[in-house]
């Protein structure tokens, strides 16, 4: 892989820019990718359709399930085309059996539903990694672009469904109207009818054609995400910059060499340079006396005077303490010094303070016991508050466990906005209703209905609630299995609803029937 031969600009991009680059890369080689995909998948689809004609659903599932095996061919084409080596359809199909061998079972089983399939596939196919090495490599690569790869898969699934459903809808809309009127849609989609299996196989063919268009784009987007992540990790853009710089310098190096050679030819010879060199300061190697010989004699500061001045400076402070070491030691090593009396005294004082601090903490036992009592009290109160908060749930749980519990049911004092307490009713309900009927039929009918609800609640112990409706009250009355009470309650409730909600006054003939019915059911003069 030579980065200088890449057909795209190698530079760091965001995840969505990398996906957009994948779409452009797939469009550049669209004919090759779609033709190679169709050459592999459509013959297999035709074979499966012929073998499983009675099971079109199985054919559709197999087409979808085998996508990871077919995706290896577009990745092979894209990886070679990126660096200028564009294969032909014949070369790609010839390499396809070799591409299927590595880790095929894993790709079709536990890795089949991986949302980052397009991003992970180059690690297996291009880098040849497997097992633990593959897992570690994916952890490194997936630190940035794994989320974008998952969203690419999710969007790809929705796009496949939209294209598939759109083509089917378009085909149905193009059916002529006379033919559409003759078709029985329920018969077409009936699974038990073998006459219309070709419709399901036609939908499978449409899905296979959708994959011919979409799958190369999906693989290309995952491949460019992988390339972008490697560009970030391995600094491919910096490497390309240095390579271009080296090529530029190699081109100008020959000119520099020629210039240096011409410059050397114009310089005087070494003999001329030696003759013109001063003799007051010979080279130490050529001096017979050696480096200790005096030099710079023609200058105000000779070598001897400089040496004497340096010696006087080293003998003065702060350089007067000289030490000669004849063994290896660390640069920061210092001599161990014995502690002084002041340090010993301070250490003893610190020990005494620590002992006094221990005595102080021993006196805090009472405070600790107080805090313990406070914590236990808080825990008990919290448990009591929790039991009170969920008391209704505990009552339900006790009932399910079969435990005996005393349940006090609160009787409502009002129903439907009517006062039903026994003390709010007259002693003779029927007589009072007859008295009120002539001038105030609404109050008379309301009195009978209130008295009926009070009797049902207190005498018959019906579990009436303020949330009950009139119909629910009648159903509870029917459970008492008293036909006369059920008929009277139904008639009274119907006329009360007509008056209360429909504002229809009851007929005059109803007064005697309701009042006599009340007296038959409940003793005259009895306390309501």
C-alpha positions in Angstrom: 0.0 0.0 0.0 1.6 3.2 -1.2 -0.1 6.3 0.2 1.3 8.5 -2.6 -0.8 6.4 -5.1 -4.1 7.1 -3.3 -6.9 8.4 -5.6 -8.4 10.5 -2.8 -7.0 13.2 -0.5 -5.6 11.6 2.6 -6.4 13.9 5.5 -8.3 13.7 8.8 -12.1 14.1 8.4 -15.1 13.9 10.7 -17.1 10.7 10.7 -19.9 12.1 8.4 -17.3 13.6 6.0 -15.8 10.1 5.8 -19.2 8.6 5.0 -19.8 11.2 2.3 -16.4 10.3 0.9 -17.5 6.6 0.8 -20.6 7.6 -1.3 -18.4 9.5 -3.8 -16.0 6.6 -3.9 -18.8 4.1 -4.6 -20.2 6.5 -7.3 -16.8 6.6 -9.0 -16.7 2.8 -9.4 -20.5 2.3 -9.5 -20.6 0.2 -12.7 -17.9 -2.2 -11.5 -19.3 -2.6 -8.0 -22.9 -3.1 -9.1 -22.0 -5.5 -11.9 -19.8 -7.7 -9.8 -22.4 -7.8 -7.0 -25.2 -8.8 -9.4 -22.9 -11.4 -11.0 -22.5 -13.1 -7.6 -25.9 -12.7 -6.0 -28.5 -12.9 -8.7 -27.5 -16.4 -10.0 -27.6 -17.6 -6.4 -31.0 -16.0 -5.9 -32.3 -17.7 -9.0 -31.0 -21.1 -7.8 -32.6 -20.7 -4.4 -35.9 -19.6 -5.9 -36.0 -22.6 -8.1 -35.1 -25.0 -5.3 -37.4 -23.4 -2.7 -40.3 -22.3 -4.9 -42.9 -23.3 -2.2 -41.0 -21.4 0.5 -40.5 -17.8 -0.7 -40.0 -16.5 2.8 -37.0 -18.8 3.3 -35.5 -17.4 0.1 -35.9 -13.9 1.4 -34.3 -14.6 4.7 -31.4 -16.4 3.1 -30.7 -13.4 0.8 -30.7 -11.1 3.7 -28.6 -13.4 5.9 -25.8 -14.0 3.4 -25.0 -10.3 2.9 -21.8 -10.3 5.0 -20.3 -13.0 2.7 -21.2 -11.0 -0.4 -19.9 -7.7 1.1 -16.3 -9.0 0.9 -16.2 -8.6 -2.9 -17.0 -4.8 -3.0 -14.4 -4.3 -0.2 -11.8 -6.1 -2.3 -12.5 -3.9 -5.3 -12.5 -0.7 -3.3 -9.3 -1.4 -1.5 -7.5 -2.0 -4.8 -9.1 0.9 -6.7 -8.2 3.3 -4.0 -4.5 3.0 -4.9 -4.9 3.0 -8.6 -5.1 -0.8 -9.2 -8.7 -1.0 -10.5 -9.5 -4.7 -11.2 -11.8 -5.9 -13.9 -15.0 -7.9 -13.3 -13.3 -11.1 -14.2 -10.4 -10.5 -11.8 -12.8 -9.6 -9.0 -14.9 -12.7 -9.5 -11.8 -14.9 -9.7 -10.6 -13.6 -6.3 -14.1 -14.0 -4.7 -13.7 -17.7 -3.6 -10.4 -16.8 -1.9 -12.1 -13.9 -0.1 -14.8 -16.2 1.4 -12.5 -18.5 3.3 -11.3 -16.5 6.3 -13.7 -16.4 9.2 -16.8 -17.0 7.2 -18.7 -19.0 9.9 -18.1 -16.2 12.4 -19.3 -13.6 10.0 -22.6 -15.5 9.4 -23.2 -16.4 13.1 -22.3 -14.4 16.1 -21.0 -11.4 14.1 -24.0 -11.3 11.7 -26.0 -8.8 13.7 -23.1 -6.5 14.6 -24.1 -2.8 14.0 -20.5 -2.0 13.1 -20.1 -4.7 10.5 -18.9 -2.5 7.6 -16.4 -0.8 9.9 -15.0 -4.0 11.3 -14.7 -6.0 8.1 -11.5 -4.3 6.8 -9.7 -5.4 10.0 -10.4 -9.0 9.1 -10.1 -8.9 5.4 -7.3 -6.3 4.8 -5.3 -6.6 7.9 -5.8 -10.4 8.3 -6.4 -10.3 12.0 -8.4 -12.7 14.0 -9.1 -13.8 17.6 -7.7 -11.6 20.4 -5.6 -9.5 18.0 -8.7 -8.6 16.1 -10.6 -7.7 19.3 -7.8 -5.4 20.5 -7.5 -3.7 17.1 -11.2 -3.1 17.0 -11.1 -1.6 20.5 -8.5 0.9 19.3 -10.3 1.7 16.0 -13.7 2.0 17.6 -12.8 4.7 20.1 -14.1 7.4 17.7 -16.0 6.1 14.7 -17.9 3.1 16.2 -21.0 5.2 16.8 -21.1 6.6 13.3 -20.7 3.0 11.9 -23.7 1.8 14.0 -25.8 4.7 12.7 -24.7 3.9 9.2 -26.1 0.4 9.6 -29.4 1.6 11.2 -29.9 4.1 8.4 -29.0 1.5 5.8 -31.7 -0.9 7.1 -34.4 1.9 6.9 -33.2 2.9 3.4 -33.4 -0.7 2.2 -37.0 -1.0 3.5 -38.0 2.4 2.0 -36.5 1.4 -1.5 -38.1 -2.0 -1.4 -41.5 -0.7 -0.3 -41.3 2.2 -2.7 -40.6 0.0 -5.8 -43.4 -2.4 -4.8 -45.9 0.5 -4.4 -44.8 1.9 -7.7 -45.3 -1.4 -9.5 -48.8 -1.7 -8.0 -49.7 1.8 -9.1 -48.6 1.0 -12.6 -51.1 -1.9 -12.9 -54.0 -0.9 -15.2 -57.2 -0.1 -13.5 -59.3 -2.7 -15.3 -56.8 -5.4 -14.3 -56.7 -4.1 -10.7 -60.5 -4.4 -10.5 -60.3 -8.0 -11.6 -57.7 -8.9 -9.0 -58.8 -10.1 -5.6 -56.2 -8.7 -3.2 -57.1 -11.1 -0.4 -56.5 -14.0 -2.8 -53.1 -12.5 -3.9 -51.7 -12.3 -0.4 -53.2 -15.5 0.9 -50.3 -17.7 2.1 -52.1 -21.0 1.6 -52.8 -20.3 -2.0 -49.9 -21.7 -4.2 -51.4 -19.8 -7.2 -49.9 -16.5 -6.1 -46.4 -17.6 -4.9 -44.9 -15.6 -7.7 -45.9 -12.4 -6.0 -43.7 -13.2 -3.0 -40.8 -14.3 -5.2 -41.2 -11.0 -7.1 -40.9 -9.1 -3.9 -37.7 -11.1 -3.1 -36.4 -10.2 -6.6 -37.0 -6.5 -5.9 -35.1 -6.8 -2.6 -32.2 -8.4 -4.4 -32.1 -5.6 -6.9 -32.2 -3.0 -4.0 -29.1 -4.7 -2.6 -27.4 -4.5 -5.9 -27.7 -0.7 -5.6 -27.3 -0.1 -1.9 -24.8 -2.7 -0.6 -21.7 -1.3 -2.5 -22.4 2.1 -1.0 -22.8 0.7 2.5 -19.5 -1.2 2.2 -17.7 1.9 0.7 -18.9 4.1 3.6 -17.6 1.6 6.2 -14.3 1.4 4.3 -13.8 5.1 4.3 -14.6 5.3 8.0 -11.9 2.7 8.6 -9.4 4.7 6.4 -10.2 7.9 8.3 -9.6 6.3 11.7 -6.2 4.9 10.5 -5.3 8.3 9.2 -5.9 9.8 12.7 -4.0 7.0 14.4 -1.0 6.6 12.1 -0.7 10.2 10.9 -0.9 9.3 7.2 -1.3 13.0 6.2 2.0 13.9 8.0 3.8 11.0 6.4 2.6 12.1 2.9 3.8 15.7 3.6 7.3 14.4 4.6 7.4 12.3 1.5 6.6 15.2 -0.8 9.2 17.3 1.0 11.8 14.6 0.5 11.0 14.3 -3.2 11.3 18.1 -3.5 14.7 18.1 -1.7 16.0 15.2 -3.8 15.3 17.2 -6.9 17.3 20.1 -5.7 20.1 18.1 -4.1 21.9 17.6 -7.4 22.1 21.3 -7.9 23.5 21.9 -4.4 26.2 19.2 -5.0 27.3 20.8 -8.3 27.4 24.2 -6.5 29.6 22.8 -3.7 32.0 21.2 -6.2 32.4 24.5 -8.1 33.0 26.3 -4.9 35.7 23.8 -3.9 37.5 24.3 -7.2 37.7 28.1 -6.7 39.3 27.8 -3.2 43.2 28.0 -2.9 45.3 24.9 -2.3 46.2 23.6 1.2 49.8 24.6 0.8 48.9 28.2 0.3 46.7 28.1 3.3 49.5 26.5 5.4 52.0 29.2 4.3 49.6 32.0 5.2 48.8 30.6 8.7 50.3 32.4 11.7 53.0 30.7 13.7 52.4 32.4 17.1 49.9 29.7 18.2 50.8 26.3 16.7 48.3 23.4 16.8 48.7 21.4 20.1 49.2 18.1 18.2 52.1 19.6 16.2 53.6 21.5 19.2 56.5 19.4 20.6 56.1 20.8 24.1 52.4 19.8 24.1 49.2 21.4 25.4 51.1 22.9 28.4 53.2 25.2 26.3 52.6 28.9 26.6 50.5 30.5 23.9 49.0 33.9 22.9 52.3 35.6 23.8 51.6 38.5 21.5 48.4 39.4 23.3 47.8 41.3 26.6 46.3 38.1 28.2 48.6 35.2 27.6 47.8 31.6 28.3 49.9 31.6 31.5 48.2 34.7 32.9 44.8 33.2 32.2 45.7 30.0 33.9 46.9 31.8 37.0 43.7 33.9 37.2 41.6 30.8 36.9 43.6 29.1 39.8 43.1 32.1 42.1 39.4 32.1 41.3 39.0 28.4 42.2 40.9 28.9 45.5 38.5 31.7 46.6 35.0 31.3 48.0 32.7 29.6 47.1 35.1 27.1 45.4 37.6 26.7 48.2 36.1 23.4 49.5 37.6 20.9 47.0 37.1 17.2 47.3 38.6 14.2 45.5 36.3 11.2 45.0 37.8 7.9 43.8 34.7 5.7 43.8 31.3 5.7 41.9 28.4 7.5 43.6 25.1 9.2 42.6 25.3 12.8 41.9 22.7 13.7 44.6 24.2 11.5 47.2 24.9 13.3 50.5 26.6 12.3 53.7 24.3 11.1 56.5 24.2 13.6 59.4 23.4 12.7 62.9 20.3 14.5 64.3 20.9 17.5 66.5 19.6 17.9 70.1 16.9 20.4 68.8 15.6 17.8 66.4 15.5 15.1 69.0 13.6 17.5 71.4 11.0 18.3 68.7 10.5 14.6 68.0 9.8 13.9 71.6 7.3 16.8 71.8 5.5 15.4 68.8 5.1 12.0 70.5 3.7 13.6 73.6 1.1 15.5 71.5 0.1 12.3 69.8 -0.5 10.6 73.2 -2.5 13.5 74.4 -4.6 13.4 71.2 -5.3 9.7 72.0 -6.5 10.6 75.4 -8.8 13.2 73.9 -10.4 10.7 71.5 -11.0 8.2 74.4 -13.1 10.9 76.1 -15.4 11.1 73.0 -16.9 7.7 73.6 -20.1 9.3 75.0 -20.4 11.4 71.9 -20.0 8.3 69.8 -22.7 6.5 71.7 -25.0 9.5 71.3 -24.5 9.5 67.5 -25.1 5.7 67.4 -28.5 6.2 69.2 -29.4 9.0 66.8 -28.5 6.8 63.8 -30.6 3.8 65.0 -33.5 6.1 65.8 -33.3 7.6 62.3 -33.3 4.0 60.8 -36.4 3.0 62.8 -38.2 6.1 61.8 -37.3 5.6 58.1 -38.6 2.0 58.2 -41.9 3.1 59.8 -42.3 5.9 57.2 -41.6 3.3 54.5 -44.2 0.9 55.9 -46.8 3.7 56.1 -46.0 4.9 52.6 -46.6 1.5 51.1 -49.3 0.3 53.5 -51.9 -0.3 50.7 -49.4 -2.5 48.8 -48.7 -4.5 52.0 -52.4 -5.0 52.6 -52.7 -6.4 49.0 -49.7 -8.6 49.6 -51.1 -9.9 52.9 -54.4 -10.7 51.1 -52.6 -12.7 48.4 -50.6 -14.6 51.1 -53.9 -15.7 52.7 -53.3 -13.8 55.9 -56.3 -12.7 58.0 -56.7 -8.9 58.0 -59.4 -6.7 59.3 -60.6 -4.4 56.6 -62.8 -1.4 57.5 -64.7 -0.1 54.5 -65.6 3.6 54.6 -69.1 4.2 53.3 -69.5 7.3 51.1 -71.9 10.0 52.3 -72.6 11.1 48.7 -73.1 9.4 45.4 -73.6 11.3 42.0 -73.8 14.5 44.1 -76.8 13.1 46.1 -76.8 12.9 49.9 -77.4 9.3 50.9 -76.8 9.4 54.7 -79.7 7.7 56.6 -80.2 10.8 58.8 -80.8 13.0 55.7 -83.9 11.0 54.6 -87.4 11.2 56.0 -89.0 8.5 58.0 -91.6 7.6 55.4 -89.9 8.0 52.0 -92.9 7.0 49.9 -95.3 9.4 51.6 -92.9 12.3 51.3 -92.4 11.5 47.6 -96.2 11.5 47.0 -96.5 14.8 48.7 -93.7 16.4 46.6 -94.7 14.9 43.2 -97.5 17.3 42.4 -95.4 20.5 42.6 -91.8 19.3 42.6 -91.5 16.0 40.6 -87.7 16.3 40.4 -87.3 16.5 44.2 -89.7 13.5 44.6 -87.9 11.3 42.1 -84.5 12.4 43.5 -85.7 11.5 47.0 -86.7 8.0 45.9 -83.3 7.5 44.2 -81.4 8.7 47.2 -83.3 6.4 49.5 -82.7 3.5 47.2 -78.9 4.1 47.2 -78.9 4.5 51.0 -80.8 1.2 51.4 -78.4 -0.6 49.0 -75.4 0.7 50.8 -76.5 0.3 54.5 -79.0 -2.5 54.4 -77.7 -4.7 51.6 -74.0 -3.8 52.1 -73.3 -3.2 48.5 -69.7 -1.9 48.0 -70.7 1.3 46.4 -68.1 3.9 45.7 -68.2 7.6 44.6 -66.6 6.6 41.3 -69.4 4.2 40.4 -71.8 5.0 37.6 -75.6 4.3 37.5 -75.0 1.3 35.2 -72.4 -0.2 37.6 -74.8 0.2 40.5 -77.5 -1.8 38.6 -75.0 -4.6 37.9 -74.2 -4.8 41.6 -77.9 -5.0 42.3 -78.3 -7.9 39.9 -75.7 -9.9 41.9 -78.1 -9.9 44.9 -80.3 -12.2 42.8 -83.6 -10.4 43.8 -85.7 -10.0 40.7 -88.2 -7.5 42.3 -85.4 -5.3 43.6 -83.6 -5.4 40.2 -86.8 -4.4 38.3 -87.6 -1.5 40.7 -84.0 -0.3 40.6 -83.8 -0.4 36.8 -87.1 1.5 36.4 -86.2 4.1 39.0 -82.7 4.6 37.6 -84.0 5.0 34.0 -86.5 7.7 34.9 -84.0 9.4 37.1 -81.5 9.6 34.3 -84.1 10.9 31.9 -84.9 13.7 34.3 -81.4 14.5 35.5 -79.6 14.4 32.1 -82.4 14.7 29.6 -84.7 17.1 31.5 -87.7 15.0 30.7 -90.3 15.0 33.5 -91.7 11.7 34.5 -95.4 11.0 33.7 -98.1 11.4 36.4 -99.0 7.7 36.2 -95.4 6.8 37.3 -95.9 8.2 40.8 -98.2 5.5 42.1 -96.2 2.7 40.6 -92.9 3.8 42.1 -94.3 4.6 45.5 -96.2 1.3 45.7 -93.1 -0.5 44.6 -91.1 1.2 47.3 -93.7 0.1 50.0 -93.6 -3.5 48.8 -89.8 -3.7 49.0 -89.3 -1.7 52.2 -91.7 -1.7 55.1 -93.9 1.3 55.4 -92.6 3.7 58.0 -89.4 1.9 58.4 -86.3 3.9 59.0 -84.3 4.4 55.8 
